Amino acid sequence: MAGPEEDRRQKLARLRKQGIEPFPHSFDGTSPAAAVHEAHAGLEDGEETDSEYRIAGRLAARRSHGGAAFLDVVDRSGRLQVHAKRDLLGEEPFERLIDCDLGDLVGVDGTAFKSRRGELSLRATEWQLLAKSLRAPPEKFHGLEDVETRYRHRELDLIANEESRELFILRSRVVSAIRRWLDERGFLEVETPILQPLYGGALARPFVTHHNALDRDLYLRIADELYLKRLIVGGLERVYEIGKDFRNEGISHKHNPEFTMLE
């Protein structure tokens, strides 16, 4: 009896045998799920529209009811329900759609409407498999709880835990806000060497590497300070750098050997 991963690989082989490319190169013209929600925020329950959209995302849930199916498709901006009907899609495309596995990436064309239960949805008129997932995603109700797995496989953590996704987005916005604040005040962002012949600027043990062409040891920087001071001496009075530093020391929830520093 085939296991879950083997079953997915068998589906992959069947698709290729049918002449269906399971990893197409492009699917242009898509709209984020959040944009569809925003455009139809005022729809009444059960109201239909003629607005056509193309979305792409990961299949997160699927519910089949005879000749109809409801699928949750998740992209970078959020989730959108897709309503697929056998008589609208056609027999073969509908059967292929409900045969998709959770985690598969799909592209869907359709019209927006709000279900009688108040769920904004896309009534599918066409669909395409964009990438066949060969491994099952983490169980959706409890998320990915093992800390070791979350840290070593961030891609699974991002799929399973909305909090992790929000943290990544928040961090990006914080870094952008810092840059904007400094730029508005006349600071110049620079990049200084990561590989350095001497380490300094902090009391820490460095990582050591060897440069083969020069036949000499170099150090991953432990701080940005010394090279920034050289730029100040050269006349660039307001400089800053947001970059990676490395310290060959202990690991805890407060300290990491590789970290981002603003200086």
KOLPAMI-88494 format. One record per residue (C-alpha): residue number from 1; residue in one letter; x negated, y negated, z. Coordinates in nm, 3 decimals. Layout:
// KOLPAMI-88494
atom pos:NUM	code:a	u:X	v:Y	w:Z
...
// end
This chain:
// KOLPAMI-88494
atom pos:1	code:m	u:0.000	v:0.000	w:0.000
atom pos:2	code:a	u:-0.148	v:-0.334	w:-0.108
atom pos:3	code:g	u:-0.215	v:-0.599	w:0.154
atom pos:4	code:p	u:-0.103	v:-0.962	w:0.121
atom pos:5	code:e	u:-0.422	v:-1.076	w:-0.054
atom pos:6	code:e	u:-0.423	v:-0.782	w:-0.294
atom pos:7	code:d	u:-0.057	v:-0.849	w:-0.375
atom pos:8	code:r	u:-0.143	v:-1.207	w:-0.469
atom pos:9	code:r	u:-0.429	v:-1.088	w:-0.690
atom pos:10	code:q	u:-0.193	v:-0.847	w:-0.865
atom pos:11	code:k	u:0.044	v:-1.137	w:-0.934
atom pos:12	code:l	u:-0.252	v:-1.332	w:-1.073
atom pos:13	code:a	u:-0.336	v:-1.044	w:-1.307
atom pos:14	code:r	u:0.028	v:-1.018	w:-1.422
atom pos:15	code:l	u:0.040	v:-1.388	w:-1.503
atom pos:16	code:r	u:-0.272	v:-1.365	w:-1.717
atom pos:17	code:k	u:-0.136	v:-1.056	w:-1.890
atom pos:18	code:q	u:0.177	v:-1.256	w:-1.976
atom pos:19	code:g	u:-0.041	v:-1.530	w:-2.127
atom pos:20	code:i	u:0.024	v:-1.777	w:-1.843
atom pos:21	code:e	u:-0.277	v:-1.978	w:-1.728
atom pos:22	code:p	u:-0.270	v:-1.971	w:-1.345
atom pos:23	code:f	u:-0.522	v:-2.256	w:-1.313
atom pos:24	code:p	u:-0.436	v:-2.518	w:-1.580
atom pos:25	code:h	u:-0.668	v:-2.815	w:-1.618
atom pos:26	code:s	u:-0.420	v:-3.101	w:-1.584
atom pos:27	code:f	u:-0.066	v:-3.206	w:-1.495
atom pos:28	code:d	u:-0.042	v:-3.577	w:-1.563
atom pos:29	code:g	u:0.217	v:-3.839	w:-1.476
atom pos:30	code:t	u:0.311	v:-3.727	w:-1.126
atom pos:31	code:s	u:0.480	v:-3.938	w:-0.859
atom pos:32	code:p	u:0.399	v:-3.904	w:-0.487
atom pos:33	code:a	u:0.678	v:-3.749	w:-0.280
atom pos:34	code:a	u:0.686	v:-4.061	w:-0.063
atom pos:35	code:a	u:0.757	v:-4.279	w:-0.369
atom pos:36	code:v	u:1.059	v:-4.066	w:-0.458
atom pos:37	code:h	u:1.190	v:-4.095	w:-0.102
atom pos:38	code:e	u:1.136	v:-4.472	w:-0.101
atom pos:39	code:a	u:1.312	v:-4.523	w:-0.435
atom pos:40	code:h	u:1.625	v:-4.342	w:-0.317
atom pos:41	code:a	u:1.643	v:-4.433	w:0.050
atom pos:42	code:g	u:1.998	v:-4.566	w:0.007
atom pos:43	code:l	u:2.156	v:-4.261	w:-0.156
atom pos:44	code:e	u:2.474	v:-4.125	w:0.000
atom pos:45	code:d	u:2.506	v:-3.757	w:0.090
atom pos:46	code:g	u:2.592	v:-3.559	w:-0.224
atom pos:47	code:e	u:2.510	v:-3.849	w:-0.460
atom pos:48	code:e	u:2.347	v:-3.770	w:-0.796
atom pos:49	code:t	u:2.111	v:-3.987	w:-1.003
atom pos:50	code:d	u:1.968	v:-3.987	w:-1.355
atom pos:51	code:s	u:1.620	v:-4.077	w:-1.225
atom pos:52	code:e	u:1.361	v:-3.831	w:-1.354
atom pos:53	code:y	u:1.039	v:-3.753	w:-1.169
atom pos:54	code:r	u:0.739	v:-3.527	w:-1.199
atom pos:55	code:i	u:0.582	v:-3.411	w:-0.873
atom pos:56	code:a	u:0.300	v:-3.176	w:-0.782
atom pos:57	code:g	u:0.212	v:-3.017	w:-0.451
atom pos:58	code:r	u:0.172	v:-2.708	w:-0.239
atom pos:59	code:l	u:0.463	v:-2.470	w:-0.186
atom pos:60	code:a	u:0.528	v:-2.482	w:0.189
atom pos:61	code:a	u:0.865	v:-2.307	w:0.219
atom pos:62	code:r	u:1.110	v:-2.120	w:0.000
atom pos:63	code:r	u:1.474	v:-2.017	w:0.046
atom pos:64	code:s	u:1.656	v:-1.818	w:-0.223
atom pos:65	code:h	u:2.034	v:-1.775	w:-0.252
atom pos:66	code:g	u:2.132	v:-1.568	w:-0.553
atom pos:67	code:g	u:2.101	v:-1.789	w:-0.858
atom pos:68	code:a	u:1.961	v:-2.086	w:-0.666
atom pos:69	code:a	u:1.654	v:-2.159	w:-0.457
atom pos:70	code:f	u:1.533	v:-2.440	w:-0.234
atom pos:71	code:l	u:1.160	v:-2.505	w:-0.212
atom pos:72	code:d	u:0.960	v:-2.747	w:0.000
atom pos:73	code:v	u:0.674	v:-2.902	w:-0.197
atom pos:74	code:v	u:0.412	v:-3.096	w:0.001
atom pos:75	code:d	u:0.163	v:-3.343	w:-0.147
atom pos:76	code:r	u:-0.074	v:-3.599	w:0.002
atom pos:77	code:s	u:0.212	v:-3.837	w:0.083
atom pos:78	code:g	u:0.473	v:-3.606	w:0.230
atom pos:79	code:r	u:0.733	v:-3.340	w:0.156
atom pos:80	code:l	u:1.011	v:-3.318	w:-0.102
atom pos:81	code:q	u:1.275	v:-3.049	w:-0.141
atom pos:82	code:v	u:1.317	v:-2.893	w:-0.485
atom pos:83	code:h	u:1.647	v:-2.735	w:-0.588
atom pos:84	code:a	u:1.607	v:-2.473	w:-0.862
atom pos:85	code:k	u:1.899	v:-2.307	w:-1.044
atom pos:86	code:r	u:1.879	v:-2.001	w:-1.264
atom pos:87	code:d	u:2.123	v:-2.137	w:-1.523
atom pos:88	code:l	u:1.933	v:-2.467	w:-1.551
atom pos:89	code:l	u:1.575	v:-2.337	w:-1.558
atom pos:90	code:g	u:1.645	v:-2.016	w:-1.747
atom pos:91	code:e	u:1.615	v:-1.657	w:-1.633
atom pos:92	code:e	u:1.241	v:-1.601	w:-1.678
atom pos:93	code:p	u:1.116	v:-1.938	w:-1.542
atom pos:94	code:f	u:1.349	v:-1.907	w:-1.242
atom pos:95	code:e	u:1.228	v:-1.555	w:-1.159
atom pos:96	code:r	u:0.865	v:-1.668	w:-1.184
atom pos:97	code:l	u:0.937	v:-1.962	w:-0.956
atom pos:98	code:i	u:1.095	v:-1.757	w:-0.678
atom pos:99	code:d	u:0.809	v:-1.507	w:-0.715
atom pos:100	code:c	u:0.559	v:-1.778	w:-0.619
atom pos:101	code:d	u:0.377	v:-1.736	w:-0.289
atom pos:102	code:l	u:0.351	v:-1.991	w:-0.012
atom pos:103	code:g	u:0.037	v:-2.193	w:-0.070
atom pos:104	code:d	u:0.067	v:-2.192	w:-0.450
atom pos:105	code:l	u:0.031	v:-2.533	w:-0.615
atom pos:106	code:v	u:0.325	v:-2.611	w:-0.842
atom pos:107	code:g	u:0.432	v:-2.897	w:-1.067
atom pos:108	code:v	u:0.801	v:-2.976	w:-1.106
atom pos:109	code:d	u:1.003	v:-3.201	w:-1.338
atom pos:110	code:g	u:1.356	v:-3.291	w:-1.235
atom pos:111	code:t	u:1.618	v:-3.546	w:-1.135
atom pos:112	code:a	u:1.663	v:-3.691	w:-0.789
atom pos:113	code:f	u:1.977	v:-3.636	w:-0.583
atom pos:114	code:k	u:2.079	v:-3.612	w:-0.220
atom pos:115	code:s	u:2.226	v:-3.285	w:-0.099
atom pos:116	code:r	u:2.553	v:-3.267	w:0.091
atom pos:117	code:r	u:2.344	v:-3.217	w:0.405
atom pos:118	code:g	u:2.159	v:-3.542	w:0.342
atom pos:119	code:e	u:1.830	v:-3.402	w:0.209
atom pos:120	code:l	u:1.673	v:-3.596	w:-0.078
atom pos:121	code:s	u:1.590	v:-3.337	w:-0.342
atom pos:122	code:l	u:1.468	v:-3.290	w:-0.696
atom pos:123	code:r	u:1.684	v:-3.073	w:-0.923
atom pos:124	code:a	u:1.426	v:-2.884	w:-1.126
atom pos:125	code:t	u:1.454	v:-2.888	w:-1.505
atom pos:126	code:e	u:1.102	v:-2.753	w:-1.570
atom pos:127	code:w	u:0.815	v:-2.629	w:-1.359
atom pos:128	code:q	u:0.456	v:-2.510	w:-1.397
atom pos:129	code:l	u:0.214	v:-2.316	w:-1.181
atom pos:130	code:l	u:-0.091	v:-2.536	w:-1.119
atom pos:131	code:a	u:-0.300	v:-2.304	w:-0.901
atom pos:132	code:k	u:-0.239	v:-1.955	w:-0.768
atom pos:133	code:s	u:-0.325	v:-1.927	w:-0.398
atom pos:134	code:l	u:-0.504	v:-1.599	w:-0.330
atom pos:135	code:r	u:-0.483	v:-1.627	w:0.048
atom pos:136	code:a	u:-0.181	v:-1.695	w:0.264
atom pos:137	code:p	u:-0.171	v:-2.035	w:0.438
atom pos:138	code:p	u:-0.154	v:-2.052	w:0.820
atom pos:139	code:e	u:0.183	v:-1.973	w:0.976
atom pos:140	code:k	u:0.383	v:-2.295	w:0.950
atom pos:141	code:f	u:0.582	v:-2.298	w:1.274
atom pos:142	code:h	u:0.293	v:-2.276	w:1.520
atom pos:143	code:g	u:0.028	v:-2.433	w:1.303
atom pos:144	code:l	u:-0.337	v:-2.336	w:1.329
atom pos:145	code:e	u:-0.415	v:-2.325	w:1.700
atom pos:146	code:d	u:-0.758	v:-2.159	w:1.717
atom pos:147	code:v	u:-1.003	v:-2.445	w:1.773
atom pos:148	code:e	u:-1.301	v:-2.263	w:1.621
atom pos:149	code:t	u:-1.110	v:-2.190	w:1.300
atom pos:150	code:r	u:-0.977	v:-2.545	w:1.283
atom pos:151	code:y	u:-1.326	v:-2.697	w:1.306
atom pos:152	code:r	u:-1.494	v:-2.451	w:1.068
atom pos:153	code:h	u:-1.212	v:-2.449	w:0.810
atom pos:154	code:r	u:-1.078	v:-2.802	w:0.795
atom pos:155	code:e	u:-0.889	v:-2.725	w:0.477
atom pos:156	code:l	u:-0.668	v:-2.481	w:0.670
atom pos:157	code:d	u:-0.636	v:-2.725	w:0.958
atom pos:158	code:l	u:-0.513	v:-2.996	w:0.720
atom pos:159	code:i	u:-0.258	v:-2.762	w:0.563
atom pos:160	code:a	u:-0.121	v:-2.640	w:0.895
atom pos:161	code:n	u:-0.140	v:-2.941	w:1.127
atom pos:162	code:e	u:0.017	v:-3.274	w:1.038
atom pos:163	code:e	u:-0.168	v:-3.435	w:1.332
atom pos:164	code:s	u:-0.504	v:-3.355	w:1.171
atom pos:165	code:r	u:-0.392	v:-3.503	w:0.840
atom pos:166	code:e	u:-0.280	v:-3.822	w:1.016
atom pos:167	code:l	u:-0.613	v:-3.841	w:1.199
atom pos:168	code:f	u:-0.807	v:-3.827	w:0.871
atom pos:169	code:i	u:-0.589	v:-4.101	w:0.726
atom pos:170	code:l	u:-0.622	v:-4.316	w:1.039
atom pos:171	code:r	u:-1.001	v:-4.280	w:1.041
atom pos:172	code:s	u:-1.022	v:-4.390	w:0.679
atom pos:173	code:r	u:-0.808	v:-4.695	w:0.750
atom pos:174	code:v	u:-1.015	v:-4.787	w:1.056
atom pos:175	code:v	u:-1.339	v:-4.773	w:0.854
atom pos:176	code:s	u:-1.180	v:-4.981	w:0.577
atom pos:177	code:a	u:-1.059	v:-5.239	w:0.832
atom pos:178	code:i	u:-1.406	v:-5.265	w:0.985
atom pos:179	code:r	u:-1.563	v:-5.318	w:0.644
atom pos:180	code:r	u:-1.303	v:-5.580	w:0.555
atom pos:181	code:w	u:-1.355	v:-5.765	w:0.884
atom pos:182	code:l	u:-1.734	v:-5.777	w:0.838
atom pos:183	code:d	u:-1.717	v:-5.867	w:0.468
atom pos:184	code:e	u:-1.480	v:-6.157	w:0.540
atom pos:185	code:r	u:-1.739	v:-6.297	w:0.780
atom pos:186	code:g	u:-2.025	v:-6.294	w:0.535
atom pos:187	code:f	u:-2.191	v:-5.966	w:0.628
atom pos:188	code:l	u:-2.358	v:-5.763	w:0.353
atom pos:189	code:e	u:-2.321	v:-5.385	w:0.353
atom pos:190	code:v	u:-2.649	v:-5.206	w:0.281
atom pos:191	code:e	u:-2.789	v:-4.855	w:0.266
atom pos:192	code:t	u:-3.115	v:-4.768	w:0.440
atom pos:193	code:p	u:-3.325	v:-4.449	w:0.409
atom pos:194	code:i	u:-3.196	v:-4.131	w:0.569
atom pos:195	code:l	u:-3.529	v:-3.951	w:0.521
atom pos:196	code:q	u:-3.789	v:-4.149	w:0.713
atom pos:197	code:p	u:-4.165	v:-4.106	w:0.773
atom pos:198	code:l	u:-4.124	v:-4.224	w:1.133
atom pos:199	code:y	u:-3.820	v:-4.196	w:1.353
atom pos:200	code:g	u:-3.715	v:-4.462	w:1.600
atom pos:201	code:g	u:-3.446	v:-4.698	w:1.718
atom pos:202	code:a	u:-3.324	v:-4.460	w:1.989
atom pos:203	code:l	u:-3.450	v:-4.202	w:2.236
atom pos:204	code:a	u:-3.355	v:-3.875	w:2.069
atom pos:205	code:r	u:-3.508	v:-3.563	w:1.917
atom pos:206	code:p	u:-3.502	v:-3.574	w:1.535
atom pos:207	code:f	u:-3.437	v:-3.312	w:1.272
atom pos:208	code:v	u:-3.756	v:-3.243	w:1.077
atom pos:209	code:t	u:-3.777	v:-3.152	w:0.708
atom pos:210	code:h	u:-4.063	v:-3.111	w:0.462
atom pos:211	code:h	u:-4.103	v:-3.301	w:0.135
atom pos:212	code:n	u:-4.272	v:-3.057	w:-0.102
atom pos:213	code:a	u:-4.382	v:-3.309	w:-0.367
atom pos:214	code:l	u:-4.549	v:-3.533	w:-0.108
atom pos:215	code:d	u:-4.651	v:-3.241	w:0.114
atom pos:216	code:r	u:-4.550	v:-3.423	w:0.429
atom pos:217	code:d	u:-4.293	v:-3.396	w:0.705
atom pos:218	code:l	u:-4.004	v:-3.639	w:0.712
atom pos:219	code:y	u:-3.730	v:-3.699	w:0.969
atom pos:220	code:l	u:-3.357	v:-3.741	w:0.937
atom pos:221	code:r	u:-3.290	v:-4.082	w:1.085
atom pos:222	code:i	u:-3.166	v:-4.105	w:1.441
atom pos:223	code:a	u:-3.063	v:-4.473	w:1.409
atom pos:224	code:d	u:-3.027	v:-4.742	w:1.140
atom pos:225	code:e	u:-3.178	v:-5.020	w:1.347
atom pos:226	code:l	u:-3.540	v:-5.044	w:1.230
atom pos:227	code:y	u:-3.471	v:-5.073	w:0.857
atom pos:228	code:l	u:-3.188	v:-5.318	w:0.917
atom pos:229	code:k	u:-3.433	v:-5.539	w:1.107
atom pos:230	code:r	u:-3.667	v:-5.532	w:0.807
atom pos:231	code:l	u:-3.386	v:-5.669	w:0.592
atom pos:232	code:i	u:-3.327	v:-5.948	w:0.843
atom pos:233	code:v	u:-3.697	v:-6.034	w:0.826
atom pos:234	code:g	u:-3.660	v:-6.046	w:0.447
atom pos:235	code:g	u:-3.390	v:-6.311	w:0.474
atom pos:236	code:l	u:-3.066	v:-6.111	w:0.471
atom pos:237	code:e	u:-2.941	v:-6.253	w:0.797
atom pos:238	code:r	u:-2.610	v:-6.068	w:0.822
atom pos:239	code:v	u:-2.630	v:-5.700	w:0.732
atom pos:240	code:y	u:-2.452	v:-5.387	w:0.842
atom pos:241	code:e	u:-2.446	v:-5.018	w:0.760
atom pos:242	code:i	u:-2.186	v:-4.748	w:0.814
atom pos:243	code:g	u:-2.365	v:-4.419	w:0.768
atom pos:244	code:k	u:-2.471	v:-4.084	w:0.901
atom pos:245	code:d	u:-2.729	v:-4.045	w:1.175
atom pos:246	code:f	u:-2.868	v:-3.718	w:1.307
atom pos:247	code:r	u:-2.993	v:-3.619	w:1.651
atom pos:248	code:n	u:-3.121	v:-3.270	w:1.722
atom pos:249	code:e	u:-2.959	v:-3.238	w:2.061
atom pos:250	code:g	u:-2.663	v:-3.078	w:2.237
atom pos:251	code:i	u:-2.307	v:-3.037	w:2.114
atom pos:252	code:s	u:-1.996	v:-3.131	w:2.310
atom pos:253	code:h	u:-1.662	v:-3.305	w:2.255
atom pos:254	code:k	u:-1.853	v:-3.633	w:2.306
atom pos:255	code:h	u:-2.172	v:-3.561	w:2.110
atom pos:256	code:n	u:-2.236	v:-3.411	w:1.768
atom pos:257	code:p	u:-2.577	v:-3.367	w:1.597
atom pos:258	code:e	u:-2.436	v:-3.537	w:1.286
atom pos:259	code:f	u:-2.229	v:-3.850	w:1.342
atom pos:260	code:t	u:-2.127	v:-4.179	w:1.181
atom pos:261	code:m	u:-2.269	v:-4.501	w:1.320
atom pos:262	code:l	u:-2.191	v:-4.866	w:1.254
atom pos:263	code:e	u:-2.484	v:-5.095	w:1.309
// end
